[in-house]
Amino acid sequence: MAIYAFGTSGYRSREESSFNEAVIQQITGAIADYLIDQMHQQNVAKPVLIGGDTREKSRRFIPVIAQ
């Protein structure tokens, strides 16, 4: 199991190579699983918004997250 570090602005990575599509998919999948479990427990559906900023990685990974 991988352990990821999060800061006040989200996922943190010291190495460029560890900030890639596979890692983003794994983190997004875990967050999605949690949100789905919470909605099932509460018997309610809620929207999920995806946000980003103007940095290159944000623009690059938002489409990956939206899948």
C-alpha positions as CSV (number, residue, x, y, z in Angstrom):
1,M,0.0,0.0,0.0
2,A,1.3,3.4,-0.9
3,I,1.3,6.3,1.5
4,Y,0.9,9.8,0.0
5,A,1.6,13.1,1.7
6,F,-1.0,15.9,1.5
7,G,-0.4,19.6,2.4
8,T,-2.7,22.5,2.7
9,S,-3.1,22.7,-1.1
10,G,-3.4,19.0,-1.8
11,Y,-1.1,16.2,-2.8
12,R,2.6,16.8,-2.2
13,S,5.5,15.0,-4.0
14,R,9.2,15.6,-3.5
15,E,10.1,13.8,-6.7
16,E,8.7,14.7,-10.2
17,S,8.5,11.1,-11.2
18,S,6.1,10.2,-8.3
19,F,3.5,12.8,-9.6
20,N,2.1,10.9,-12.5
21,E,-1.1,9.7,-14.0
22,A,-1.1,6.3,-12.1
23,V,-0.6,8.0,-8.8
24,I,-3.4,10.6,-9.5
25,Q,-5.7,7.8,-10.5
26,Q,-5.0,5.9,-7.3
27,I,-5.6,8.9,-5.1
28,T,-8.7,9.9,-7.0
29,G,-10.0,6.3,-6.8
30,A,-9.6,6.2,-3.0
31,I,-11.3,9.6,-2.6
32,A,-14.2,8.4,-4.9
33,D,-14.6,5.2,-2.9
34,Y,-14.8,7.1,0.3
35,L,-17.4,9.6,-1.1
36,I,-19.5,6.8,-2.5
37,D,-19.4,4.9,0.8
38,Q,-20.5,8.1,2.6
39,M,-23.3,8.8,0.2
40,H,-24.6,5.2,0.6
41,Q,-24.5,5.4,4.4
42,Q,-26.4,8.7,4.3
43,N,-28.7,7.4,1.5
44,V,-28.1,10.6,-0.4
45,A,-26.5,11.6,-3.7
46,K,-24.3,14.7,-3.7
47,P,-22.4,16.4,-6.6
48,V,-18.6,16.2,-6.7
49,L,-16.8,19.3,-8.0
50,I,-13.3,19.1,-9.5
51,G,-11.2,22.2,-9.2
52,G,-7.7,23.3,-10.2
53,D,-5.5,26.2,-10.7
54,T,-3.4,27.7,-13.5
55,R,-0.4,25.4,-13.0
56,E,0.5,23.0,-15.8
57,K,0.0,19.9,-13.7
58,S,-3.5,21.0,-12.7
59,R,-4.5,21.4,-16.4
60,R,-2.8,18.1,-17.2
61,F,-4.5,16.0,-14.5
62,I,-8.0,17.4,-14.3
63,P,-9.2,15.3,-17.3
64,V,-7.6,12.2,-15.6
65,I,-9.5,12.9,-12.4
66,A,-12.8,13.5,-14.2
67,Q,-12.6,10.0,-15.7
